[in-house]
Amino acid sequence: MADTLFGVHGAALEVRGQRMGVLASNIANASTPNFKARDIDFKAALGAVESNGADAIGAATKFRVPTNPSMDGNTVELATEQTAFAENAVQYQTTLSFLNGRINQITRALKGE
């Protein structure tokens, strides 16, 4: 029933939340030697979550190819990660706002307003 009430937005929120964690990990490890930056392919992860559940996100997680790799083997480019994190945070908030609006709409309908 949740799929029909919320559409793709519930799955999108799950993927965006997971992606936020991956990007935060990249930022936290910006100076860790040999750390390999990762990211989640949103489209692939969303399709996986819709068909197989939240555990399927791992297959859509890929290593990021750096533009300018560091000498210590770390592939985190801080500006890229911070930009991706900020964009994802805005998209997460937008999805959350949509879901909140939908819940309020359902609540009003159930109350007969």
PyMOL commands that place a pseudoatom at each C-alpha (Angstrom):
pseudoatom trace, name=CA, resn=MET, resi=1, chain=A, elem=C, hetatm=0, pos=[0.000, 0.000, 0.000]
pseudoatom trace, name=CA, resn=ALA, resi=2, chain=A, elem=C, hetatm=0, pos=[2.885, 2.387, 0.716]
pseudoatom trace, name=CA, resn=ASP, resi=3, chain=A, elem=C, hetatm=0, pos=[4.048, 2.047, -2.904]
pseudoatom trace, name=CA, resn=THR, resi=4, chain=A, elem=C, hetatm=0, pos=[0.760, 3.386, -4.207]
pseudoatom trace, name=CA, resn=LEU, resi=5, chain=A, elem=C, hetatm=0, pos=[0.552, 6.158, -1.604]
pseudoatom trace, name=CA, resn=PHE, resi=6, chain=A, elem=C, hetatm=0, pos=[4.088, 7.440, -1.902]
pseudoatom trace, name=CA, resn=GLY, resi=7, chain=A, elem=C, hetatm=0, pos=[5.172, 6.195, -5.318]
pseudoatom trace, name=CA, resn=VAL, resi=8, chain=A, elem=C, hetatm=0, pos=[8.875, 6.158, -5.951]
pseudoatom trace, name=CA, resn=HIS, resi=9, chain=A, elem=C, hetatm=0, pos=[9.619, 8.739, -3.261]
pseudoatom trace, name=CA, resn=GLY, resi=10, chain=A, elem=C, hetatm=0, pos=[10.023, 6.278, -0.386]
pseudoatom trace, name=CA, resn=ALA, resi=11, chain=A, elem=C, hetatm=0, pos=[12.661, 4.352, -2.325]
pseudoatom trace, name=CA, resn=ALA, resi=12, chain=A, elem=C, hetatm=0, pos=[14.305, 7.613, -3.419]
pseudoatom trace, name=CA, resn=LEU, resi=13, chain=A, elem=C, hetatm=0, pos=[14.590, 8.718, 0.198]
pseudoatom trace, name=CA, resn=GLU, resi=14, chain=A, elem=C, hetatm=0, pos=[16.267, 5.421, 1.111]
pseudoatom trace, name=CA, resn=VAL, resi=15, chain=A, elem=C, hetatm=0, pos=[18.808, 5.732, -1.717]
pseudoatom trace, name=CA, resn=ARG, resi=16, chain=A, elem=C, hetatm=0, pos=[19.539, 9.393, -0.986]
pseudoatom trace, name=CA, resn=GLY, resi=17, chain=A, elem=C, hetatm=0, pos=[20.082, 8.566, 2.693]
pseudoatom trace, name=CA, resn=GLN, resi=18, chain=A, elem=C, hetatm=0, pos=[22.517, 5.778, 1.829]
pseudoatom trace, name=CA, resn=ARG, resi=19, chain=A, elem=C, hetatm=0, pos=[24.314, 8.044, -0.644]
pseudoatom trace, name=CA, resn=MET, resi=20, chain=A, elem=C, hetatm=0, pos=[24.674, 10.725, 2.019]
pseudoatom trace, name=CA, resn=GLY, resi=21, chain=A, elem=C, hetatm=0, pos=[26.478, 8.202, 4.213]
pseudoatom trace, name=CA, resn=VAL, resi=22, chain=A, elem=C, hetatm=0, pos=[28.855, 7.170, 1.415]
pseudoatom trace, name=CA, resn=LEU, resi=23, chain=A, elem=C, hetatm=0, pos=[29.683, 10.786, 0.557]
pseudoatom trace, name=CA, resn=ALA, resi=24, chain=A, elem=C, hetatm=0, pos=[30.206, 11.647, 4.240]
pseudoatom trace, name=CA, resn=SER, resi=25, chain=A, elem=C, hetatm=0, pos=[32.602, 8.708, 4.511]
pseudoatom trace, name=CA, resn=ASN, resi=26, chain=A, elem=C, hetatm=0, pos=[34.537, 10.021, 1.518]
pseudoatom trace, name=CA, resn=ILE, resi=27, chain=A, elem=C, hetatm=0, pos=[34.822, 13.468, 3.107]
pseudoatom trace, name=CA, resn=ALA, resi=28, chain=A, elem=C, hetatm=0, pos=[35.875, 12.006, 6.464]
pseudoatom trace, name=CA, resn=ASN, resi=29, chain=A, elem=C, hetatm=0, pos=[38.626, 9.994, 4.765]
pseudoatom trace, name=CA, resn=ALA, resi=30, chain=A, elem=C, hetatm=0, pos=[39.968, 12.794, 2.563]
pseudoatom trace, name=CA, resn=SER, resi=31, chain=A, elem=C, hetatm=0, pos=[43.438, 12.469, 4.086]
pseudoatom trace, name=CA, resn=THR, resi=32, chain=A, elem=C, hetatm=0, pos=[43.524, 8.697, 4.624]
pseudoatom trace, name=CA, resn=PRO, resi=33, chain=A, elem=C, hetatm=0, pos=[46.259, 7.122, 2.477]
pseudoatom trace, name=CA, resn=ASN, resi=34, chain=A, elem=C, hetatm=0, pos=[44.972, 4.675, -0.160]
pseudoatom trace, name=CA, resn=PHE, resi=35, chain=A, elem=C, hetatm=0, pos=[41.305, 5.447, 0.593]
pseudoatom trace, name=CA, resn=LYS, resi=36, chain=A, elem=C, hetatm=0, pos=[39.199, 4.990, -2.530]
pseudoatom trace, name=CA, resn=ALA, resi=37, chain=A, elem=C, hetatm=0, pos=[36.254, 7.365, -2.903]
pseudoatom trace, name=CA, resn=ARG, resi=38, chain=A, elem=C, hetatm=0, pos=[32.920, 5.736, -3.713]
pseudoatom trace, name=CA, resn=ASP, resi=39, chain=A, elem=C, hetatm=0, pos=[29.540, 6.958, -4.898]
pseudoatom trace, name=CA, resn=ILE, resi=40, chain=A, elem=C, hetatm=0, pos=[26.133, 5.458, -5.515]
pseudoatom trace, name=CA, resn=ASP, resi=41, chain=A, elem=C, hetatm=0, pos=[24.662, 5.490, -9.008]
pseudoatom trace, name=CA, resn=PHE, resi=42, chain=A, elem=C, hetatm=0, pos=[21.269, 6.924, -8.028]
pseudoatom trace, name=CA, resn=LYS, resi=43, chain=A, elem=C, hetatm=0, pos=[19.334, 5.629, -11.027]
pseudoatom trace, name=CA, resn=ALA, resi=44, chain=A, elem=C, hetatm=0, pos=[20.719, 2.085, -10.721]
pseudoatom trace, name=CA, resn=ALA, resi=45, chain=A, elem=C, hetatm=0, pos=[20.225, 2.044, -6.946]
pseudoatom trace, name=CA, resn=LEU, resi=46, chain=A, elem=C, hetatm=0, pos=[16.653, 3.316, -7.218]
pseudoatom trace, name=CA, resn=GLY, resi=47, chain=A, elem=C, hetatm=0, pos=[15.794, 0.571, -9.694]
pseudoatom trace, name=CA, resn=ALA, resi=48, chain=A, elem=C, hetatm=0, pos=[17.407, -2.024, -7.438]
pseudoatom trace, name=CA, resn=VAL, resi=49, chain=A, elem=C, hetatm=0, pos=[15.572, -0.809, -4.332]
pseudoatom trace, name=CA, resn=GLU, resi=50, chain=A, elem=C, hetatm=0, pos=[12.226, -0.785, -6.135]
pseudoatom trace, name=CA, resn=SER, resi=51, chain=A, elem=C, hetatm=0, pos=[12.657, -4.359, -7.334]
pseudoatom trace, name=CA, resn=ASN, resi=52, chain=A, elem=C, hetatm=0, pos=[14.761, -6.014, -4.606]
pseudoatom trace, name=CA, resn=GLY, resi=53, chain=A, elem=C, hetatm=0, pos=[14.600, -3.878, -1.455]
pseudoatom trace, name=CA, resn=ALA, resi=54, chain=A, elem=C, hetatm=0, pos=[17.140, -1.655, 0.313]
pseudoatom trace, name=CA, resn=ASP, resi=55, chain=A, elem=C, hetatm=0, pos=[19.826, -4.376, 0.460]
pseudoatom trace, name=CA, resn=ALA, resi=56, chain=A, elem=C, hetatm=0, pos=[20.323, -4.068, -3.311]
pseudoatom trace, name=CA, resn=ILE, resi=57, chain=A, elem=C, hetatm=0, pos=[21.984, -0.630, -3.104]
pseudoatom trace, name=CA, resn=GLY, resi=58, chain=A, elem=C, hetatm=0, pos=[25.449, -2.175, -2.731]
pseudoatom trace, name=CA, resn=ALA, resi=59, chain=A, elem=C, hetatm=0, pos=[25.509, -3.252, -6.376]
pseudoatom trace, name=CA, resn=ALA, resi=60, chain=A, elem=C, hetatm=0, pos=[25.032, 0.373, -7.451]
pseudoatom trace, name=CA, resn=THR, resi=61, chain=A, elem=C, hetatm=0, pos=[27.976, 1.599, -5.336]
pseudoatom trace, name=CA, resn=LYS, resi=62, chain=A, elem=C, hetatm=0, pos=[30.988, 2.300, -7.523]
pseudoatom trace, name=CA, resn=PHE, resi=63, chain=A, elem=C, hetatm=0, pos=[34.468, 3.685, -7.001]
pseudoatom trace, name=CA, resn=ARG, resi=64, chain=A, elem=C, hetatm=0, pos=[34.854, 7.282, -8.130]
pseudoatom trace, name=CA, resn=VAL, resi=65, chain=A, elem=C, hetatm=0, pos=[37.488, 7.929, -10.790]
pseudoatom trace, name=CA, resn=PRO, resi=66, chain=A, elem=C, hetatm=0, pos=[39.538, 10.936, -9.668]
pseudoatom trace, name=CA, resn=THR, resi=67, chain=A, elem=C, hetatm=0, pos=[40.411, 13.817, -11.966]
pseudoatom trace, name=CA, resn=ASN, resi=68, chain=A, elem=C, hetatm=0, pos=[43.673, 14.415, -10.131]
pseudoatom trace, name=CA, resn=PRO, resi=69, chain=A, elem=C, hetatm=0, pos=[44.729, 11.426, -7.953]
pseudoatom trace, name=CA, resn=SER, resi=70, chain=A, elem=C, hetatm=0, pos=[46.980, 12.120, -4.981]
pseudoatom trace, name=CA, resn=MET, resi=71, chain=A, elem=C, hetatm=0, pos=[50.444, 10.669, -4.487]
pseudoatom trace, name=CA, resn=ASP, resi=72, chain=A, elem=C, hetatm=0, pos=[49.359, 8.620, -1.443]
pseudoatom trace, name=CA, resn=GLY, resi=73, chain=A, elem=C, hetatm=0, pos=[46.730, 6.678, -3.422]
pseudoatom trace, name=CA, resn=ASN, resi=74, chain=A, elem=C, hetatm=0, pos=[43.749, 8.543, -1.970]
pseudoatom trace, name=CA, resn=THR, resi=75, chain=A, elem=C, hetatm=0, pos=[41.124, 9.279, -4.639]
pseudoatom trace, name=CA, resn=VAL, resi=76, chain=A, elem=C, hetatm=0, pos=[38.976, 11.712, -2.616]
pseudoatom trace, name=CA, resn=GLU, resi=77, chain=A, elem=C, hetatm=0, pos=[38.709, 15.145, -4.204]
pseudoatom trace, name=CA, resn=LEU, resi=78, chain=A, elem=C, hetatm=0, pos=[37.263, 17.242, -1.415]
pseudoatom trace, name=CA, resn=ALA, resi=79, chain=A, elem=C, hetatm=0, pos=[35.549, 19.860, -3.591]
pseudoatom trace, name=CA, resn=THR, resi=80, chain=A, elem=C, hetatm=0, pos=[33.846, 17.156, -5.671]
pseudoatom trace, name=CA, resn=GLU, resi=81, chain=A, elem=C, hetatm=0, pos=[32.652, 15.317, -2.565]
pseudoatom trace, name=CA, resn=GLN, resi=82, chain=A, elem=C, hetatm=0, pos=[31.390, 18.464, -0.851]
pseudoatom trace, name=CA, resn=THR, resi=83, chain=A, elem=C, hetatm=0, pos=[29.467, 19.494, -3.971]
pseudoatom trace, name=CA, resn=ALA, resi=84, chain=A, elem=C, hetatm=0, pos=[27.935, 16.033, -4.363]
pseudoatom trace, name=CA, resn=PHE, resi=85, chain=A, elem=C, hetatm=0, pos=[27.025, 15.982, -0.659]
pseudoatom trace, name=CA, resn=ALA, resi=86, chain=A, elem=C, hetatm=0, pos=[25.331, 19.402, -0.852]
pseudoatom trace, name=CA, resn=GLU, resi=87, chain=A, elem=C, hetatm=0, pos=[23.379, 18.458, -3.997]
pseudoatom trace, name=CA, resn=ASN, resi=88, chain=A, elem=C, hetatm=0, pos=[22.288, 15.174, -2.444]
pseudoatom trace, name=CA, resn=ALA, resi=89, chain=A, elem=C, hetatm=0, pos=[21.227, 16.940, 0.775]
pseudoatom trace, name=CA, resn=VAL, resi=90, chain=A, elem=C, hetatm=0, pos=[19.005, 19.326, -1.200]
pseudoatom trace, name=CA, resn=GLN, resi=91, chain=A, elem=C, hetatm=0, pos=[17.477, 16.427, -3.148]
pseudoatom trace, name=CA, resn=TYR, resi=92, chain=A, elem=C, hetatm=0, pos=[16.947, 14.479, 0.095]
pseudoatom trace, name=CA, resn=GLN, resi=93, chain=A, elem=C, hetatm=0, pos=[15.170, 17.453, 1.667]
pseudoatom trace, name=CA, resn=THR, resi=94, chain=A, elem=C, hetatm=0, pos=[13.012, 17.922, -1.432]
pseudoatom trace, name=CA, resn=THR, resi=95, chain=A, elem=C, hetatm=0, pos=[11.945, 14.280, -1.386]
pseudoatom trace, name=CA, resn=LEU, resi=96, chain=A, elem=C, hetatm=0, pos=[11.265, 14.476, 2.348]
pseudoatom trace, name=CA, resn=SER, resi=97, chain=A, elem=C, hetatm=0, pos=[9.138, 17.609, 1.858]
pseudoatom trace, name=CA, resn=PHE, resi=98, chain=A, elem=C, hetatm=0, pos=[7.121, 15.891, -0.841]
pseudoatom trace, name=CA, resn=LEU, resi=99, chain=A, elem=C, hetatm=0, pos=[6.500, 12.878, 1.383]
pseudoatom trace, name=CA, resn=ASN, resi=100, chain=A, elem=C, hetatm=0, pos=[5.541, 15.116, 4.305]
pseudoatom trace, name=CA, resn=GLY, resi=101, chain=A, elem=C, hetatm=0, pos=[3.044, 16.938, 2.083]
pseudoatom trace, name=CA, resn=ARG, resi=102, chain=A, elem=C, hetatm=0, pos=[1.591, 13.638, 0.921]
pseudoatom trace, name=CA, resn=ILE, resi=103, chain=A, elem=C, hetatm=0, pos=[1.235, 12.400, 4.512]
pseudoatom trace, name=CA, resn=ASN, resi=104, chain=A, elem=C, hetatm=0, pos=[-0.504, 15.640, 5.510]
pseudoatom trace, name=CA, resn=GLN, resi=105, chain=A, elem=C, hetatm=0, pos=[-2.841, 15.249, 2.537]
pseudoatom trace, name=CA, resn=ILE, resi=106, chain=A, elem=C, hetatm=0, pos=[-3.740, 11.688, 3.557]
pseudoatom trace, name=CA, resn=THR, resi=107, chain=A, elem=C, hetatm=0, pos=[-4.214, 12.735, 7.176]
pseudoatom trace, name=CA, resn=ARG, resi=108, chain=A, elem=C, hetatm=0, pos=[-6.617, 15.520, 6.150]
pseudoatom trace, name=CA, resn=ALA, resi=109, chain=A, elem=C, hetatm=0, pos=[-8.528, 13.098, 3.928]
pseudoatom trace, name=CA, resn=LEU, resi=110, chain=A, elem=C, hetatm=0, pos=[-8.886, 10.616, 6.775]
pseudoatom trace, name=CA, resn=LYS, resi=111, chain=A, elem=C, hetatm=0, pos=[-10.146, 13.365, 9.085]
pseudoatom trace, name=CA, resn=GLY, resi=112, chain=A, elem=C, hetatm=0, pos=[-12.661, 14.441, 6.441]
pseudoatom trace, name=CA, resn=GLU, resi=113, chain=A, elem=C, hetatm=0, pos=[-11.231, 17.929, 6.002]
for i in range(1, 113): cmd.bond("trace and resi %d" % i, "trace and resi %d" % (i + 1))
show_as sticks, trace
zoom trace
